[in-house]
Amino acid sequence: MKSVFRFALLALVLVIVAMVSALTAMRLAIHGQEVAVPPLVGLSPAEAERETSGLGLQISIERQYYSPQIPEGRIMSQLPLPGTKVRRGWQVRVAQSLGPTRVQIPDVTGESEHAAELNIRRRGLDVASMAEVPATGIPPDQVLAQSPPANAAQVLAPKISLLVTTAAAPQAFVMPSFVGQLLGSASRTLQDSGFKLGNVSVAPPPVAPADAANLAAPGAPATPPPATPTTPATPAPQPTPASVIVSQVPVAGQKVVAGTTVSFEVR
């Protein structure tokens, strides 16, 4: 019994020793691949490349800014910061100095988008971003504002953001009902509201009761019309301001925009 107990205790000790050894080896393997990020500010990109490649790190120039303190072409900031522990193969992101500001920010407000972009690039600048805003009373494709403004001092980046106008969306309405109104008053209402009067036609006269009876009985012999003396053809009736509207297109309740053409049928 004692020998069994000793054997079990020995096996447990061996298992614990093996686990501790594995954890220690894993910890050494992980931390053995870590390096400290070197200081890169003030170095040239070539110098920074040599500093990082020897440690198994990579360097990426992601931004460029003006700086009165850091000479042109030198690194002015880095991430991660110096001394940070990272794994080999990590990418160190840096910003490069453009030196002191030497370019004057032009005033491109009021110019078209294309003209403003040409003006900016001709001065060695770039367009950072471009936003659009609908504007009423201002022509579309026109620079409404810029950032930084013209002749700005202490400019950080050689980029200008623009705010450009676009055509305002037409105002939407719900078509009212003009049925039962006089043509003259409905026409004035349309014109005052920014709509157009389209085709106005006269509705055909209602079917007489006798004719309706003949139409309602298919196959029945048609009742001949009473003989009437020959008379000259009567001219077709024409709509007048006093005509009453009996139908409309677009119909009432339909969504329309300003400038829509509305047609009527009147009696």
C-alpha positions as CSV (number, residue, x, y, z in Angstrom):
1,M,0.0,0.0,0.0
2,K,2.9,2.3,0.9
3,S,4.6,1.6,-2.4
4,V,1.5,2.5,-4.4
5,F,1.2,5.8,-2.5
6,R,4.9,6.6,-3.1
7,F,4.5,5.8,-6.8
8,A,1.4,8.1,-7.1
9,L,3.2,10.9,-5.2
10,L,6.2,10.6,-7.5
11,A,4.1,10.7,-10.6
12,L,2.3,13.9,-9.3
13,V,5.7,15.5,-8.6
14,L,6.9,14.7,-12.1
15,V,3.7,16.1,-13.7
16,I,4.1,19.4,-11.7
17,V,7.8,19.6,-12.7
18,A,6.9,19.1,-16.3
19,M,4.2,21.8,-16.2
20,V,6.5,24.3,-14.6
21,S,9.2,23.5,-17.2
22,A,6.7,24.0,-20.0
23,L,5.4,27.3,-18.7
24,T,9.0,28.6,-18.2
25,A,10.0,27.6,-21.7
26,M,6.9,29.2,-23.1
27,R,7.5,32.4,-21.2
28,L,11.2,32.5,-22.3
29,A,10.1,31.9,-25.9
30,I,7.6,34.7,-25.9
31,H,9.8,37.3,-24.1
32,G,12.8,36.2,-26.0
33,Q,11.1,37.5,-29.2
34,E,10.3,40.9,-27.7
35,V,12.4,44.0,-28.3
36,A,12.3,47.6,-27.2
37,V,11.3,50.2,-29.7
38,P,14.3,52.6,-30.3
39,P,14.0,56.4,-30.4
40,L,13.5,57.5,-34.0
41,V,12.6,61.2,-33.7
42,G,15.2,63.4,-35.4
43,L,16.5,60.6,-37.6
44,S,16.2,60.4,-41.4
45,P,14.1,57.6,-42.9
46,A,17.2,55.7,-43.9
47,E,18.7,56.0,-40.4
48,A,15.4,54.9,-38.8
49,E,15.3,51.9,-41.2
50,R,18.7,50.8,-40.1
51,E,17.8,51.2,-36.4
52,T,14.6,49.1,-36.7
53,S,15.6,46.5,-39.2
54,G,18.4,45.3,-36.9
55,L,15.8,44.6,-34.2
56,G,13.4,42.8,-36.6
57,L,11.0,45.8,-36.7
58,Q,9.4,47.5,-39.7
59,I,8.9,51.3,-40.3
60,S,6.0,53.0,-42.1
61,I,5.9,56.7,-42.9
62,E,2.2,57.5,-42.7
63,R,1.9,61.3,-42.3
64,Q,3.8,64.4,-43.2
65,Y,3.5,67.7,-41.2
66,Y,5.1,71.1,-41.1
67,S,7.3,71.7,-38.2
68,P,9.5,74.7,-37.3
69,Q,11.6,72.6,-34.9
70,I,12.3,69.4,-36.8
71,P,14.3,69.8,-40.0
72,E,12.7,68.8,-43.3
73,G,12.9,65.1,-44.1
74,R,13.4,64.0,-40.4
75,I,11.1,62.0,-38.3
76,M,9.0,64.1,-36.0
77,S,6.9,61.5,-34.1
78,Q,6.6,57.8,-33.7
79,L,4.1,55.2,-32.5
80,P,4.8,53.0,-30.4
81,L,6.8,55.4,-28.2
82,P,10.5,54.7,-27.5
83,G,11.2,51.9,-25.0
84,T,7.9,50.1,-25.6
85,K,8.2,46.3,-25.7
86,V,6.9,44.8,-28.9
87,R,7.3,41.5,-30.8
88,R,9.7,41.2,-33.7
89,G,8.0,42.0,-37.0
90,W,6.0,44.9,-35.4
91,Q,5.4,47.9,-37.6
92,V,6.5,51.3,-36.2
93,R,4.5,54.2,-37.6
94,V,6.2,57.5,-38.0
95,A,5.4,61.1,-39.2
96,Q,7.9,62.9,-41.3
97,S,8.7,66.7,-41.0
98,L,8.2,69.0,-44.0
99,G,10.1,71.7,-42.2
100,P,8.8,75.2,-41.6
101,T,5.7,76.3,-43.6
102,R,6.8,77.8,-46.9
103,V,3.6,77.9,-48.9
104,Q,0.7,80.4,-48.7
105,I,-2.8,78.9,-48.4
106,P,-4.8,80.2,-51.4
107,D,-8.4,81.5,-51.3
108,V,-10.4,79.1,-53.4
109,T,-13.9,80.0,-52.1
110,G,-16.2,80.9,-54.9
111,E,-14.3,78.8,-57.4
112,S,-15.6,75.7,-59.1
113,E,-14.5,72.3,-57.6
114,H,-12.2,71.6,-60.6
115,A,-10.6,75.1,-60.6
116,A,-10.0,75.0,-56.9
117,E,-8.3,71.6,-57.1
118,L,-6.0,72.8,-59.8
119,N,-5.2,75.9,-57.8
120,I,-4.4,73.9,-54.8
121,R,-2.2,71.3,-56.5
122,R,-0.3,74.0,-58.5
123,R,1.0,75.3,-55.2
124,G,2.2,71.9,-54.1
125,L,-0.7,71.2,-51.8
126,D,-3.3,68.4,-51.7
127,V,-7.0,68.1,-51.2
128,A,-7.5,66.4,-47.9
129,S,-11.3,65.8,-48.1
130,M,-14.3,67.2,-49.9
131,A,-17.8,67.4,-48.5
132,E,-20.9,68.4,-50.3
133,V,-23.9,70.4,-49.1
134,P,-27.1,71.4,-50.9
135,A,-27.5,75.1,-51.2
136,T,-30.5,77.2,-52.4
137,G,-29.6,80.3,-54.4
138,I,-26.0,79.3,-54.9
139,P,-24.8,77.6,-58.1
140,P,-23.8,74.0,-57.7
141,D,-20.2,72.8,-57.9
142,Q,-18.9,75.9,-56.1
143,V,-16.5,76.0,-53.1
144,L,-18.5,77.4,-50.2
145,A,-15.7,77.1,-47.5
146,Q,-12.2,75.8,-47.0
147,S,-10.0,74.6,-44.1
148,P,-7.5,76.0,-43.4
149,P,-8.7,79.4,-44.5
150,A,-6.7,81.6,-46.9
151,N,-3.4,82.9,-45.7
152,A,-3.6,80.9,-42.5
153,A,-0.6,80.7,-40.2
154,Q,0.7,77.7,-38.3
155,V,-0.5,75.2,-40.9
156,L,0.3,71.7,-39.8
157,A,-0.4,69.6,-43.0
158,P,-0.1,70.5,-46.7
159,K,-3.7,69.7,-47.3
160,I,-6.9,71.7,-47.7
161,S,-10.4,70.4,-47.1
162,L,-13.2,71.8,-49.2
163,L,-17.0,72.3,-48.8
164,V,-18.7,72.2,-52.2
165,T,-22.3,73.1,-53.0
166,T,-24.7,70.8,-54.8
167,A,-28.0,71.4,-56.4
168,A,-30.8,71.6,-53.9
169,A,-33.3,68.8,-54.1
170,P,-36.7,70.0,-55.5
171,Q,-39.3,70.6,-52.9
172,A,-41.9,67.9,-52.7
173,F,-45.7,68.3,-52.3
174,V,-48.8,66.3,-52.1
175,M,-51.1,67.0,-55.0
176,P,-54.4,68.6,-53.7
177,S,-57.8,67.9,-55.3
178,F,-59.1,70.5,-57.8
179,V,-62.2,68.5,-58.8
180,G,-65.3,70.7,-58.5
181,Q,-63.3,74.0,-58.7
182,L,-63.5,76.5,-61.5
183,L,-60.7,76.2,-64.1
184,G,-59.7,79.9,-63.7
185,S,-59.2,79.8,-60.0
186,A,-57.4,76.4,-60.1
187,S,-55.0,77.8,-62.8
188,R,-54.1,80.8,-60.7
189,T,-53.5,78.5,-57.7
190,L,-51.2,76.3,-59.7
191,Q,-49.1,79.2,-61.1
192,D,-48.8,80.8,-57.6
193,S,-47.5,77.5,-56.2
194,G,-44.9,77.0,-58.9
195,F,-46.7,74.4,-61.0
196,K,-47.5,74.4,-64.7
197,L,-50.9,74.1,-66.4
198,G,-50.9,71.3,-68.9
199,N,-53.6,70.1,-71.3
200,V,-57.2,71.1,-70.6
201,S,-59.8,69.1,-72.4
202,V,-63.6,69.1,-72.3
203,A,-65.2,65.9,-71.0
204,P,-67.7,64.2,-73.4
205,P,-71.4,64.8,-72.6
206,P,-73.1,62.2,-70.4
207,V,-74.9,59.4,-72.2
208,A,-78.7,60.0,-72.6
209,P,-81.0,57.5,-70.8
210,A,-82.3,56.1,-74.1
211,D,-78.9,55.5,-75.4
212,A,-77.9,53.9,-72.2
213,A,-80.8,51.5,-72.4
214,N,-79.7,50.5,-76.0
215,L,-76.1,50.0,-74.8
216,A,-77.3,48.0,-71.9
217,A,-79.2,45.4,-74.1
218,P,-76.7,43.7,-76.3
219,G,-78.3,42.0,-79.4
220,A,-81.4,44.2,-79.1
221,P,-82.4,46.0,-82.3
222,A,-81.1,49.5,-82.1
223,T,-83.7,52.3,-81.9
224,P,-83.2,54.5,-84.9
225,P,-82.7,58.2,-84.0
226,P,-85.6,60.4,-84.9
227,A,-85.3,62.1,-88.2
228,T,-84.0,65.7,-87.9
229,P,-83.4,68.2,-90.6
230,T,-79.8,68.6,-91.8
231,T,-78.1,71.3,-89.8
232,P,-74.5,72.6,-89.9
233,A,-71.9,70.8,-87.7
234,T,-71.7,72.4,-84.2
235,P,-68.2,73.4,-83.2
236,A,-66.6,71.4,-80.3
237,P,-67.0,73.2,-77.0
238,Q,-63.9,75.0,-75.6
239,P,-62.8,75.2,-71.9
240,T,-63.3,78.6,-70.3
241,P,-62.3,80.0,-66.9
242,A,-65.8,79.2,-65.7
243,S,-65.5,75.5,-66.7
244,V,-65.8,73.1,-63.8
245,I,-63.0,70.6,-63.3
246,V,-64.1,66.9,-63.3
247,S,-60.8,65.1,-63.3
248,Q,-57.1,65.8,-63.0
249,V,-53.6,64.3,-63.7
250,P,-51.7,63.8,-61.4
251,V,-54.5,62.7,-59.2
252,A,-55.1,64.1,-55.7
253,G,-52.8,62.6,-53.0
254,Q,-49.9,61.8,-55.4
255,K,-46.4,63.1,-54.4
256,V,-45.2,65.7,-56.9
257,V,-42.3,68.3,-57.0
258,A,-42.3,72.0,-57.9
259,G,-42.7,72.6,-61.6
260,T,-44.9,69.5,-62.2
261,T,-47.4,69.9,-65.1
262,V,-51.0,69.4,-64.2
263,S,-53.7,68.6,-66.7
264,F,-57.5,68.9,-66.3
265,E,-60.7,67.6,-67.8
266,V,-63.6,70.1,-67.5
267,R,-67.3,70.5,-68.3
